[in-house]
C-alpha cells in the first residue's frame, strides 16, 4: 500500500475536503463511512438509508452531516493549548492499493484497514474515513484531526515516526491480507505512477467534480419546481446546457463531456420544451418581419 499525507490549515479547506471525500461520484459504490469521536453522526447514517430513493432529501441530509463533522472538528480545535500562526487543523491522508489486488479488497476488508490505520496513525485523534473506487485502484480517504480529542494536545509525527506507521501497515498487510501487488517497492516506476495519481486526488483540495456540480444544480432546480414539468428556461437560468436526441432532451452538456439525465438520477420526460418552442417561433416571426421590412425599403 502507498500512504500519502497533506496538511489542512483552514476551516474552509477542512470543510471542502470532508465534502469531497463524502460526495465523490463513486459514492454509489460506497462501502462505509467510518468515524471516531464524531458525536451525533449515527442519526445521519440512518436518515441516509431511509431516504435512498429521494435525491433531494439525501442531498440535504448529507450537507447537515458534513456541517456536523466540521463543527465537531472546530469545537475540538478550541481546546488547543498552544496557538501557532501556521498550525495544522487536520490531515488528509490516502491509503492506496494496486489495481491487481482489488479482488482481495471487499468493503469489509477496507473497513478493517481503515480502523487499523486510524489506530496506528493517531489513536486519540478524530477521524473520518471512507473508500473511493473511481480510479482503477481502490483507495481509502482519511481526515485526521491535528489535535487529540478533548485534550488539546497536538498530534505531530516526525518523518521517522510516519515511516514507522507505514512499516507497521505494511507488516499488517503482509500478515493479515496477503496482498502481493500492493507491497511498496520504491525503486519501481509503477510506484511513481500510483503516487502521481494520489497527488492529483490531494491537489483537488476538496473541489467538486463537474458531474457533482451539474447534479447539485439539477437537484436545486427540481426541488424548487412544485409541478410535474420543469421548464427548459429554469434549467437555463441555473447555467445548465441541455442536449437532445430525436427531438427529446436526454442530458446535460459539460465542458468536455455529456452527462445523461438518467445516470444523474433524473427523469428527462419531466423537462418541458414548450418555452423553447415558443422562443423559436418568436425568432422566426421576427426574422420574417425583418425580411419584409427590407423588401419594402427596396421597392421604394
Secondary structure, DSSP 8 states (H G I E B T S, - for coil): -EEEEEEE-SHHHHHHHHHHHHH-GGGGG---EEEES-TT-HHHHHHHHHTTT-HHHHHHHHHHHHHHHHHHHHHHHTT-SS--TT---EEEEEEE--GGGGGG--HHHHHHHHHHHHHHHHTTEEEEEEEE-SSSS-EEEEEEEEEETTT--B----HHHHHHHHHHHHHHIIIII--SS-S--TTSHHHHHHHHHHHHHHHTTT---HHHHHHHHHHHHHHH--SS-EEHHHHHHTT-EEEEETTEEEEEE-SS-EEETTTTT--GGGEE-HHHHHHHHHHHHHHHHHHHHHHHHHH-
